[in-house]
Amino acid sequence: MKQCIFLIITILSMAGCGSNSKNGKQSDEFYTDKGGMDWGRVPIIKPYEIVSLREGNWGARSVDTSDVALSMPGVRSVNVVDSFIFISGEKTILNGQEVEAAWFVINSKNHNVLGFKDHKDYLNHLYFIGIDNEPKLLDVREVSQYFLKHDTVDWKGISISSKQ
C-alpha cells in the first residue's frame, strides 16, 4: 500500500514538473527559457532574443525561421521601448560587412530591422520614428544577470534594479 501511494505521489509530482505554468496560468516558454549548460539566453520580444555561446560574446537573432534572417554578433547593449528593440554592437555585421560599431533598431511589429554605422544617423532615425530622446542602452551582461535572478526582464524597471 505504501509503495502504491509513493508511486502515485511520484507520478503526480512528475506531471507537475512538466507544466509550464506560473500561478496556474500557462506561460510562453520563449520568455522563460534561460538557455543550456554552456550557453546563455535572454528573450527580448518574441521572436527576438540575445544568446551567448561563449562567455562575453553575445549576439541577437530571430528564432522565427520564416522571419528575415537576423544574426547580429557583437551585441554589447540592448533596451526595449514599446515595440522597438534597440541594440548596439561592436565588431558586428552591418549589411553583410564587418564594422567596428553599429546601432540597430528592430520594429517587432513589422519585423523591420535597420542598422546604422554612424551614431548620428541612428539618432536621426529615432527622431523620425517619434523618439526624441535616445533610450539608455543596458549592458547585455546586466540584462542577462537580471533575467537569471528575476525569471523575466522588466525593461522599464531594469535600469534601476540592475544597479543593485
N, C-alpha and C positions, 0 to 999 in steps of 0.2 A: 504494500500500500504506500509506504514512504517513497519507494522508488517511482511509483506511478505519479505521485504528487510532484516529486522533484522533476520528472520528465515533463509534465505539463507546465510547470513554472519555467523551466528552461526554454521550452518551445515558445511560450508567450513572451518571455523577455527577448528572445532572439527575433521574434516578429516585430517587437517594439523597436529594436535597434536598427532595423532596416527602414523604418519610417523616416521620411524626410519632412518632418513637421516640427513646428515650434508653437507651443501653446495650443496644440490641436489644429493649427492651420497648416496647410501644405505650403512649402516654400520651394522656390526655384533653385535647384542645385547649382545653377550658374552663379548665383550670388552667395553661395555658402562654401563651395569647393575651394580649398586652400592650396591645392597642388599635391605634389607627391613627396616622397622621402628626400629626393635630391633636386627638387625644383620648386620654386615659389610661384604663387599666382595671386593676383588681386583683380576682382571684377571691376569694371568701370560702369558702362551702361551696355546691356546685352545688345549685340554680340561682342562688344569690345572688352578686352582685358589686357593687363600687363603681366608678363611672365619673366621669370629668371631661371635660366638653365645653369648658369654659373653665378656664384655669389658676386654681387655688384654689377652684373651685366643684365640690364633689364631691356625688354622690348615690348612693343604694343602690337596687337594683332586682332583680327576678327575671327571668331570661331564659326561664323556662318559661311559655309562653303559656297553658297550662291551669291554672297556679298562680293564686292570688288576685293580682290586680294589685298590685304593690308598686312604688311610686315615691316615694322619700324624698329630697327635696332638702336641702341644707344640712348634709351629713354632715361632722362635724369629727373624730370619733374612733371607733375600732372595735376589737373584740377577739373572739376565738373561744375558748370553753372547751367542750370535748367537742362536743356537737351544738348548742350555743347560740351565737348571734351577738348581741353587744352593740354598740349604736350610740348615739352622742349626736349631736345636731344643733342648729344654731342657725338661726333664721329658716327653719323647716321646716314641714311639713304634718302635723297630727295630727288624725285623724278628720275630714278634709276642711276643717280650719280652719288658718289660718296662725298659728303660735305662735313666740315668741321662742326657746324652748329646749324640747327633749324628749329622752327616753331611750327606746330601743326594745330589746325582747328578741324574737329570732326563734328559734323552736324548729325547726331544719331537718328534724327527723324527721317532724313532723306539719304543717309549714308554717304554724304558728300565729305571728302577728305581733301583739305587744302594744306599745302606746306609752303613755308617761306624761309628763304636763306637769309634774308635781311630783316632784322627786328622791326625796322620802320614800316616795311610792307605788312608785317604781321599786325602791328598796331593800327595801320590804316584799314586793314580788313576787319579788325574788331570794331572800329568805328562804323564801318559800312554795315555790319550786321546789328548795330544798335548797342554795342557795349562801349561806353565812354571811358571807363577805367579798366586798365589791364588787370585781369584776375591774377591774384597771387598764385604762383605755381608751387606745389608742395613736393618736397623731396620724395622720390619714389620709395626710398628705404623707410622713411617715416610713415608713409601711407601703408606699406606692407606690414610694419610693426603694429600700426593701429588696427588693421584688418585682423591680424593674428590675435590681438588682445580682445577685440570687441565683436568679432564674427560678422562685422558689417563695416561699411565705410560711410560715415556721415560727412558728406562733402561740405556741408555748411558749418559743422562743428569741429572738424578735424584740425583746423589750423590752431584752435585754442587747445584742444586736447593733446595734440602731438607735441606740444612744448613741455608737457608734464614729465 
